[in-house]
Amino acid sequence: MNILNKNPVVVDELALWQQFKNGNSRAFEKLMEKYGRLLFAYGHKYSQDSAFVKACIQALFLELWQKRDTLNDTVVVKAYLLASLHRHMHRALENKRWQSGTPLDCVDHFSVEFSVQESLVEDESSRCVVDRIKFLIGQLPKRQQEVVYLKFFQGLDRDHISEVMSIAPQSVSNLLQAAIKQLKAQWKADFFVVSLIHLLG
């Protein structure tokens, strides 16, 4: 039975992956439709060159289709695709750097675009809080920004973040702890300054 024909709207992710591995072109299209925008948003955090990011995504999906018989049967698809794009962009940027002989924007230039639904920031005070959080995240070192993005924006666990970033799980924990510590410290400092101004005012 083809589950894609049975239920074209809600499809189990792992079953979709199995269908794709078995050569089902419709399953492959659904994977691209489901994760294309996510991959583009993730790649765009490394490079502002949209054409370059799209080319890397296309190369990734082409490689997946060509090598589908050798891929693991069970994967966490989101983490696997993010990790694969990460590697593709690294290789592509290194090739460009080698060919040109000049420094290029590298994948360490990660930048989180913090956004929330407009309905959550209708009042001015909430908007100020959101803007401040966005600013504080932007002050973190790039690797810490990426860990925060993958953990809190994409909902990946430590092992999957480790896979995406090609670092040890303990390194993920260390980066996340350092990021949270810095965010908390800066937030407390901001609160102290605001409180002091009110007391002296």
C-alpha positions as CSV (number, residue, x, y, z in Angstrom):
1,M,0.0,0.0,0.0
2,N,1.3,3.4,-0.9
3,I,0.8,5.7,2.2
4,L,1.2,8.7,0.0
5,N,-2.0,7.8,-1.9
6,K,-3.8,6.8,1.2
7,N,-3.2,10.1,3.0
8,P,-1.6,12.8,0.9
9,V,-1.9,15.5,3.6
10,V,-0.6,14.0,6.8
11,V,2.3,11.7,6.1
12,D,4.5,10.1,8.8
13,E,8.0,11.6,8.4
14,L,9.8,8.3,8.6
15,A,7.4,6.6,6.3
16,L,8.0,9.4,3.8
17,W,11.7,8.9,4.1
18,Q,11.3,5.2,3.4
19,Q,9.1,5.9,0.4
20,F,11.8,8.3,-0.9
21,K,14.5,5.7,-0.4
22,N,12.4,3.2,-2.3
23,G,12.5,5.5,-5.3
24,N,9.1,7.2,-4.9
25,S,9.5,10.5,-6.8
26,R,6.4,11.9,-5.2
27,A,7.8,11.3,-1.7
28,F,11.0,13.0,-2.8
29,E,9.0,16.0,-4.0
30,K,7.2,16.1,-0.6
31,L,10.5,16.2,1.2
32,M,11.6,19.1,-0.9
33,E,8.3,20.9,-0.4
34,K,8.3,20.3,3.4
35,Y,11.9,21.3,4.1
36,G,12.9,23.6,1.3
37,R,12.0,26.8,3.1
38,L,13.5,25.7,6.3
39,L,16.8,24.8,4.6
40,F,16.8,28.1,2.8
41,A,16.2,30.1,6.0
42,Y,19.0,28.1,7.7
43,G,21.5,28.5,4.8
44,H,20.7,32.2,4.6
45,K,22.0,32.6,8.2
46,Y,25.4,31.7,6.8
47,S,25.3,33.6,3.5
48,Q,23.3,36.5,2.2
49,D,23.8,35.2,-1.3
50,S,20.4,33.7,-2.0
51,A,21.5,32.2,-5.4
52,F,24.4,30.5,-3.6
53,V,22.1,29.1,-0.9
54,K,19.6,27.8,-3.4
55,A,22.4,26.2,-5.4
56,C,23.6,24.3,-2.3
57,I,20.1,23.1,-1.5
58,Q,19.7,21.9,-5.1
59,A,23.0,20.1,-4.9
60,L,22.0,18.5,-1.6
61,F,18.7,17.1,-2.9
62,L,20.3,15.9,-6.1
63,E,22.9,14.0,-4.0
64,L,20.2,12.6,-1.8
65,W,18.3,11.2,-4.8
66,Q,21.4,9.8,-6.4
67,K,22.6,8.1,-3.2
68,R,19.2,7.2,-1.7
69,D,20.0,3.4,-1.8
70,T,22.9,4.0,0.6
71,L,21.2,6.3,3.1
72,N,20.2,5.2,6.6
73,D,16.7,3.7,6.9
74,T,15.9,5.6,10.1
75,V,16.9,9.2,10.5
76,V,15.6,12.4,12.1
77,V,14.9,14.0,8.8
78,K,15.1,17.7,9.9
79,A,18.4,17.2,11.7
80,Y,19.8,15.1,8.8
81,L,19.0,17.7,6.2
82,L,20.3,20.6,8.2
83,A,23.5,18.7,8.9
84,S,23.9,17.8,5.2
85,L,23.3,21.4,4.1
86,H,25.8,22.6,6.6
87,R,28.4,20.3,5.0
88,H,27.5,21.2,1.5
89,M,27.9,24.9,2.3
90,H,31.2,24.4,4.0
91,R,32.6,22.5,1.0
92,A,31.2,25.0,-1.5
93,L,32.6,28.0,0.4
94,E,36.0,26.3,0.8
95,N,36.1,25.6,-3.0
96,K,35.3,29.2,-3.7
97,R,38.0,30.4,-1.3
98,W,40.5,28.1,-2.9
99,Q,39.6,29.1,-6.5
100,S,39.6,32.8,-5.8
101,G,42.5,32.9,-3.5
102,T,40.8,35.6,-1.4
103,P,38.9,35.5,1.9
104,L,35.2,34.9,1.6
105,D,32.2,35.0,4.0
106,C,32.5,31.7,5.8
107,V,29.9,29.6,7.6
108,D,31.1,30.9,11.0
109,H,29.2,34.1,10.1
110,F,26.0,32.7,11.5
111,S,23.3,35.3,12.2
112,V,20.0,34.5,13.9
113,E,16.9,36.4,12.7
114,F,14.7,36.5,15.7
115,S,11.0,36.9,14.9
116,V,7.7,36.4,16.6
117,Q,4.1,36.6,15.6
118,E,2.8,40.2,15.4
119,S,-0.1,39.3,17.6
120,L,2.3,38.6,20.5
121,V,3.9,42.1,20.3
122,E,1.0,44.4,19.9
123,D,1.8,46.6,22.9
124,E,4.9,48.7,23.0
125,S,6.4,47.2,26.1
126,S,6.2,43.7,24.7
127,R,7.8,44.9,21.5
128,C,10.7,46.5,23.4
129,V,11.3,43.2,25.2
130,V,11.4,41.3,21.9
131,D,13.7,43.9,20.4
132,R,16.0,43.6,23.4
133,I,16.1,39.8,23.2
134,K,16.9,40.0,19.5
135,F,19.7,42.4,20.3
136,L,21.1,40.2,23.1
137,I,21.1,37.1,21.0
138,G,22.9,39.0,18.2
139,Q,25.7,39.9,20.7
140,L,26.5,36.2,21.3
141,P,29.4,34.5,19.5
142,K,28.3,33.0,16.3
143,R,28.6,29.4,17.5
144,Q,26.4,30.2,20.5
145,Q,23.9,31.9,18.2
146,E,23.7,28.7,16.2
147,V,23.2,26.5,19.2
148,V,20.4,28.8,20.5
149,Y,18.7,28.8,17.0
150,L,18.8,25.0,16.7
151,K,17.7,24.4,20.3
152,F,15.0,26.9,20.8
153,F,13.9,27.8,17.2
154,Q,14.1,24.4,15.6
155,G,13.6,22.2,18.7
156,L,16.5,19.9,18.2
157,D,18.1,18.0,21.1
158,R,21.7,18.0,22.0
159,D,22.7,14.9,19.9
160,H,21.0,16.3,16.8
161,I,22.6,19.7,17.2
162,S,25.9,17.9,17.6
163,E,25.2,16.2,14.2
164,V,24.2,19.4,12.5
165,M,27.2,21.4,13.7
166,S,29.7,18.5,13.5
167,I,30.9,19.0,17.1
168,A,30.8,16.8,20.2
169,P,27.6,16.6,22.3
170,Q,29.4,18.0,25.3
171,S,30.5,21.0,23.2
172,V,26.9,21.7,22.4
173,S,26.1,21.7,26.1
174,N,29.0,24.0,26.9
175,L,28.0,26.4,24.1
176,L,24.4,26.4,25.2
177,Q,25.2,26.9,28.9
178,A,27.6,29.8,28.0
179,A,24.9,31.4,25.9
180,I,22.2,31.2,28.5
181,K,24.6,32.5,31.2
182,Q,25.5,35.5,29.1
183,L,21.9,36.2,28.2
184,K,20.8,36.0,31.8
185,A,23.7,38.2,33.0
186,Q,23.0,40.9,30.4
187,W,19.3,40.8,31.1
188,K,19.8,41.3,34.8
189,A,22.2,44.1,34.1
190,D,19.6,45.8,31.9
191,F,16.9,45.4,34.6
192,F,19.3,46.8,37.3
193,V,20.0,49.9,35.2
194,V,16.3,50.5,34.4
195,S,15.4,50.1,38.1
196,L,18.2,52.5,39.1
197,I,17.0,55.2,36.7
198,H,13.5,54.9,38.1
199,L,14.9,55.2,41.7
200,L,16.9,58.3,40.8
201,G,14.3,59.9,38.6
